[in-house]
């Protein structure tokens, strides 16, 4: 809710300053120019990416603006509770409580423990599932970055089309100024869509995915501990320390965190950067 209020406030301030600079805001609005840029950008995006990725992107953006920083602490508390159930009441009660877990990956991990998978098998399966999930997020970020590059290009194409129209009507000098203004609007819309919509959304989704990476790492550590039937107090201390370490500055975090398995924040960041450069 706070994020939405900040977004609305920022847009209001931006429109206010634009109105003061231009004087008449109506001179900067043209529905055809906007539809040309926005529709052309989306059309190119549909050609570059499958429809499924667009649907997943919309779901992810919905989650981004509903995200609460307390989610990680809630997740840690859930894992502590499950470890306590495993320690005191056994597998059957763990199966019952595991089905109530709020996170899909946590429920799946508890199912592996209940089904008596070996520790190495759980580790391998969860790593593979996490890689697939994070690769999907990286594709969505790549899509937003691609749209951010396409919007100014489509806007420039619209400007060229407008200039051609102006040159074809040079016999009406009074219309040249108006025609030039409309021609340049598409470039403006392309730049605004790129730098005020797609780039911020890509950055926000990237940061949210980093938060999800922390959650996945916590889930994996927790499931491994539950599989080993470790003391709930040890599990609690370990996860709290892990969560606190992730809140440290990056320079300290690299030397502090040593997650189990091949899933690491360094490899995750490299994957995102590689995805951004593919298109």
matplotlib code that plots the C-alpha trace (Angstrom):
import matplotlib.pyplot as plt

x = [0.0, 2.9, 4.5, 1.4, 0.9, 4.5, 4.0, 0.9, 2.5, 5.5, 3.4, 1.3, 4.4, 5.9, 2.7, 2.6, 6.1, 5.5, 2.4, 4.3, 7.0, 4.7, 1.9, -0.9, -0.7, -3.1, -0.4, 1.6, -1.3, -2.1, -3.9, -2.8, 0.9, 0.6, -1.1, 1.5, 4.3, 2.7, 1.0, 4.1, 6.3, 4.0, 3.7, 7.4, 7.5, 4.9, 7.1, 10.2, 8.6, 5.9, 2.5, 3.1, 6.0, 3.8, 1.2, 3.8, 5.2, 1.8, 1.5, 5.0, 4.4, 1.2, 3.2, 5.9, 3.5, 1.9, 5.2, 5.8, 9.3, 7.9, 7.4, 10.9, 10.4, 7.1, 8.7, 11.4, 8.7, 6.9, 10.1, 10.8, 7.3, 7.7, 11.1, 9.5, 6.7, 9.3, 11.3, 8.5, 5.7, 7.2, 6.6, 2.8, 2.2, 4.8, 2.9, -0.3, 1.4, 3.4, 0.3, -0.6, 2.6, 2.1, 5.0, 4.8, 8.5, 8.3, 5.3, 7.1, 10.3, 8.3, 6.7, 10.2, 11.0, 7.8, 8.3, 11.7, 13.8, 17.6, 19.2, 21.2, 18.1, 16.2, 19.2, 19.4, 15.6, 15.2, 18.3, 16.8, 13.4, 14.9, 17.0, 14.0, 12.0, 14.8, 15.4, 11.7, 12.1, 15.3, 13.3, 10.7, 13.3, 14.9, 11.5, 11.1, 14.6, 13.9, 10.7, 12.7, 15.0, 12.2, 10.0, 12.4, 13.1, 9.3, 9.0, 11.7, 9.9, 6.8, 8.7, 10.0, 6.4, 5.3, 8.1, 7.2, 3.6, 4.8, 7.0, 4.1, 2.1, 4.6, 2.0, 0.3, 3.0, 0.6, 0.3, 4.1, 4.6, 1.7, 2.8, 6.3, 5.0, 2.9, 5.8, 8.1, 5.5, 6.1, 9.8, 8.7, 6.3, 8.9, 11.4, 8.8, 7.6, 11.2, 12.7, 9.6, 7.8, 9.8, 13.2, 11.8, 9.7, 12.6, 14.7, 11.9, 11.3, 15.0, 15.2, 12.1, 13.7, 16.7, 14.3, 12.8, 16.3, 16.7, 13.4, 14.4, 17.8, 16.0, 13.6, 16.4, 18.4, 15.2, 14.2, 17.7, 17.7, 14.2, 15.4, 18.3, 15.9, 17.9, 17.0, 14.4, 16.4, 19.5, 17.3, 15.9, 19.3, 20.7, 17.9, 17.9, 21.6, 21.2, 18.4, 20.5, 23.5, 21.5, 20.6, 24.3, 26.0, 27.1, 30.8, 30.3, 27.7, 30.0, 32.3, 29.5, 27.1, 28.0, 24.8, 24.7, 24.4, 25.2, 22.6, 24.5, 23.7, 26.8, 25.7, 22.1, 23.3, 25.5, 22.5, 20.4, 23.2, 23.6, 19.8, 19.8, 22.5, 20.9, 18.4]
y = [0.0, 2.4, 1.7, 2.5, 5.8, 6.7, 5.8, 7.9, 10.9, 10.7, 10.7, 13.6, 15.7, 14.7, 15.8, 19.0, 20.0, 19.0, 21.2, 24.2, 23.8, 23.4, 25.6, 23.8, 20.0, 19.3, 20.2, 17.2, 14.7, 12.8, 9.5, 8.3, 9.0, 7.2, 4.2, 4.0, 3.9, 1.7, -0.7, -0.9, -1.7, -4.4, -5.9, -6.2, -7.7, -10.3, -11.2, -11.6, -13.4, -16.1, -15.1, -17.3, -15.0, -12.0, -13.6, -14.6, -11.1, -9.6, -12.1, -11.2, -7.4, -8.0, -9.8, -7.1, -4.4, -6.6, -7.7, -7.1, -7.0, -9.1, -12.1, -13.5, -13.4, -15.2, -17.8, -18.4, -18.8, -21.4, -23.4, -23.2, -24.5, -27.4, -28.3, -28.3, -30.6, -32.9, -33.0, -33.7, -35.4, -37.2, -37.6, -38.0, -34.7, -33.1, -34.2, -32.6, -29.3, -29.2, -29.0, -25.8, -24.0, -20.8, -21.2, -23.7, -24.7, -25.2, -27.5, -29.4, -29.7, -31.1, -33.6, -34.9, -35.3, -37.1, -39.4, -40.3, -38.9, -39.0, -35.7, -35.6, -36.2, -33.4, -31.1, -31.9, -31.6, -28.3, -26.8, -27.8, -26.4, -23.1, -22.8, -23.2, -20.7, -18.1, -18.5, -17.7, -14.5, -13.6, -14.0, -11.6, -9.0, -9.5, -8.8, -5.5, -4.4, -5.3, -3.3, -0.4, -0.5, -0.9, 2.0, 4.8, 3.1, 2.8, 6.5, 7.5, 5.6, 7.5, 10.8, 9.8, 9.0, 12.4, 14.2, 12.5, 13.7, 17.3, 17.3, 16.1, 19.1, 21.9, 23.9, 24.7, 26.6, 27.3, 23.5, 22.8, 23.8, 21.8, 18.8, 19.0, 19.1, 16.0, 14.2, 14.8, 13.5, 9.9, 10.3, 11.8, 9.0, 6.4, 8.0, 8.3, 4.7, 3.5, 5.5, 6.1, 2.7, -0.3, 0.5, 1.1, -2.0, -4.1, -2.7, -3.3, -6.9, -7.5, -6.4, -8.4, -11.5, -11.0, -11.1, -14.3, -15.7, -15.1, -16.9, -19.9, -20.1, -20.0, -22.7, -25.0, -24.5, -25.2, -28.3, -29.7, -29.2, -30.8, -33.7, -34.1, -33.9, -31.2, -29.5, -26.7, -24.2, -24.9, -24.5, -21.2, -19.8, -20.9, -19.3, -16.1, -15.8, -16.5, -13.9, -11.3, -12.0, -11.3, -7.8, -6.9, -4.8, -6.8, -6.5, -8.2, -10.6, -12.3, -13.6, -14.3, -16.5, -20.0, -21.6, -25.4, -26.7, -25.0, -22.2, -18.9, -15.3, -14.7, -17.2, -15.8, -12.3, -13.5, -15.4, -12.2, -10.2, -12.8, -12.9, -9.1, -9.3, -12.1, -9.9]
z = [0.0, 0.9, -2.5, -4.4, -2.5, -3.3, -6.9, -7.2, -5.4, -7.7, -10.8, -9.6, -8.9, -12.3, -14.1, -12.1, -13.1, -16.7, -16.8, -15.4, -18.0, -21.0, -19.9, -21.8, -21.0, -23.8, -26.3, -25.2, -25.4, -28.6, -28.4, -31.8, -31.1, -27.7, -29.2, -32.0, -29.5, -26.8, -29.3, -31.5, -28.4, -27.2, -30.7, -30.9, -27.5, -28.4, -31.4, -29.2, -26.2, -25.8, -24.4, -21.3, -20.3, -20.5, -18.3, -15.7, -15.8, -14.9, -12.0, -10.8, -10.9, -9.0, -6.3, -6.3, -5.2, -2.6, -1.1, 2.6, 4.1, 7.0, 4.7, 5.4, 9.1, 8.7, 6.6, 9.2, 11.9, 9.7, 9.3, 13.0, 13.7, 11.3, 12.8, 16.2, 15.0, 13.4, 16.6, 19.0, 17.1, 14.1, 10.4, 10.4, 12.2, 10.0, 6.9, 8.3, 9.3, 6.1, 3.9, 5.7, 4.8, 2.8, 0.4, -2.5, -2.3, 1.4, 1.1, -1.6, 0.5, 3.4, 1.1, 0.2, 3.8, 4.6, 1.6, 3.0, 0.2, 0.8, 1.8, -1.4, -3.5, -1.8, -2.3, -6.0, -6.7, -4.8, -6.6, -10.0, -9.1, -7.9, -11.0, -13.2, -11.2, -11.1, -14.8, -15.4, -13.3, -15.3, -18.5, -17.2, -16.3, -19.7, -21.3, -19.4, -20.4, -24.0, -24.0, -22.5, -25.5, -28.0, -26.9, -27.9, -31.2, -32.0, -30.9, -33.4, -36.2, -35.3, -35.6, -39.0, -40.1, -38.8, -40.6, -43.9, -43.4, -42.7, -45.8, -47.9, -46.8, -47.2, -49.2, -45.9, -43.9, -41.0, -40.4, -40.4, -36.7, -35.5, -37.6, -36.3, -32.7, -33.3, -35.0, -32.0, -29.5, -30.4, -29.5, -26.2, -25.5, -26.3, -23.9, -21.2, -21.5, -21.4, -18.6, -16.4, -16.8, -18.2, -16.7, -13.1, -13.4, -14.5, -11.6, -9.1, -10.3, -10.1, -6.5, -5.7, -7.3, -5.0, -2.1, -3.4, -3.7, 0.0, 0.7, -1.5, 0.3, 3.7, 2.6, 1.4, 4.6, 6.7, 4.8, 5.0, 8.8, 9.1, 7.0, 9.4, 12.4, 14.0, 17.2, 16.6, 18.6, 16.4, 13.3, 14.6, 15.4, 12.1, 10.0, 12.1, 11.5, 7.8, 7.5, 9.5, 7.2, 4.1, 5.6, 5.8, 3.1, 0.1, 1.0, 4.3, 3.0, 0.5, 3.3, 5.8, 3.8, 2.9, 1.7, 1.2, -2.4, -5.6, -5.3, -4.5, -4.8, -6.9, -9.6, -9.4, -10.1, -13.0, -14.5, -14.4, -16.1, -18.8, -19.4, -19.9, -22.6, -24.6, -26.6]

ax = plt.figure().add_subplot(projection="3d")
ax.plot(x, y, z, "-o")
ax.set_aspect("equal")
plt.show()
